[in-house]
């Protein structure tokens, strides 16, 4: 298995532009998580899905952020419009549940820079 | 989720065992203890988890005290590649909340 695949690895965009981050979870995993990491705030959970359905989006900072999971093998995190304070590393992770949540597998992350 | 307390940093000699402590005095009966680590510029990596019993896998051992108020992650033979931030998390939920962790530096 190739693991959790995120794209792009790096993204530089201008303030006000739309940014779309992509994630392909591990096949067979029924949970998908989006995290954001900054020096100031550490790792923050933004949203998670179970069987493609958003379960908890309380960590999404504001309406400029949206996430979708149209099928079991693909998810997107969109920021529109982007702002410099959105600069961070965004991680996607997937896992599965067998009575207890198994360990997450994280992707390599997307480093977003908004200028 | 119960909160955890970890030392901010620790050093370890290469080839020696690294013992990483974690306090979780307010843990509830159905909360698991998870350990992850994050090597610089990479995504976090799952290490191990447990509920009551001690656990061991190819990466590490997890020792949970009988009252479950604290635990220790043991890396049996630390290598330079084990230099990372180690996170101890307790939860009974489907989501993990990462704290500041312990920065472990393995020295030759």
Interface residues (C-beta under 8 A of the other chain):
Chain A: X4 X31 X33 X35 X42 X43 X45 X48 X50 X55 X56 X91 X93 X97 X100 X101 X103 X104 X105 X106 X107 X108 X109
Chain B: X32 X34 X36 X42 X43 X44 X45 X46 X47 X48 X49 X51 X94 X95 X96 X97 X98 X99 X100
